[in-house]
Amino acid sequence: MELKNLPEISEALLQKMADDRYSKNIIENTRWVLSHFNDYCQKHSLSVVTLDTAQFFVKECFGFEIMYPQIPLHSVLRRPLLILFEFHEYGGYAKTHKKPRTIKVLPSFEAL
């Protein structure tokens, strides 16, 4: 998405969250994260923001990988960014975002 559209899309997301009856606290946390993300993008003179941008933001500002939260606070910080991009692309968002898991496949099943 273009950076110039970020504030408008963020406000639309916050309104959707209010319509979906999220608590005032969660909406304010989301507003805080998105505001800092917007500031980060402007500071770095970006014209387009992507999920990769959000990954760099989280790593630089909060010190963890966005797809691999280790503590509950990480989930609180990453969720606003994940739902921002979902909302922008699909007009909605998932209730939860689980970290990816890898499953080790036994050598006898690798051909399958």
N, C-alpha and C positions, 0 to 999 in steps of 0.2 A: 504494500500500500504506500501511497505517497505520504511523506511526513506532514504536508500541509493538511491532509485529511485526518490525521491522527486524533486531534482534539474532538472533532465532530463524531468520529466513530467511537471514541472512548465514551463520550456523553450518551450516545445511543445505546451502547452496551450497558452503562450504568442505569439508564432508564429501563432497559429490558430486565435487568436484575431486580430493580424496584418493583416492576410489574410482576415478576416471578416471586415476589415476597421474600427476597433475601433480607437479612437483618441489616439495620443501619450500620452496625460495626463492620460487617463483611463488605458492604458497599463503600464505606469510607476507606477500608484497607485497600480495596481495589482502586479507588480513586488515587490514593497515595502512591501506589506502585506505578500506575499508568502515568501519573504526573512526573514522577522521577524518570520513567522511561522516555517520555517526551523531552524532558530536559537533557537527558543523555544524548538522544538523537540530534537535538539542536546543537549541543556542544560539539559533537563530532561532525557537524555540517552535512548530515545525511539528507538526501532528497527522497530516498525510498527506504522503507523499513520492512524487514522480513523476520521470520522466526530465527534465522541466523543472527540477526541484529539483537534480538531478545536474548539469545544464548550468550553472546558477548557481553551484553549488559549485566546479566545475572552473574556471570563469572567474574567480571571486573568489579562490580559494585558489592556483591554479596558473597563471592568466593565459593560457589558450588556450580555443578553442572545442572542445567535446567531439567534435563531428562532423568537425573539421578538424585532426587532429594534424599537426604540422609536423616533429617529430623523434621518434625511437624512444621517448624517455622519455614523451612525450605518450600514446603507445599503451599503455605500461605503466600509466599513471595512469588512463586512461579505461576500459580493458577491464573491471576489476572492477565498475564501475558499470553498464556495458552488460550484462554477463552477470548481474548481480544482478536487473535488471528482466526479462530474458529468463527466468531461472530462476523467478522469482516467477510470471510469466504462463504459461509453457509447461512448467516442470519440467525444462528443459534449457537449453543455451546453444550458440551457434555457436562454431566454432573460431576464426574471425577476423571482424573487423569493418572492412570497407573504407570509406574516406571516400566520400561520394557524389560522383558525377561528372556534369557537365553536358556535353552534346554539342551543338554548334552545328549547327543544321539549315539547310541551304541554302534560300534563299527559294523556289527552284523545287520543293522537296519539302514546304514547310510545309502545303499543302493535304492531303497524305496523312496 
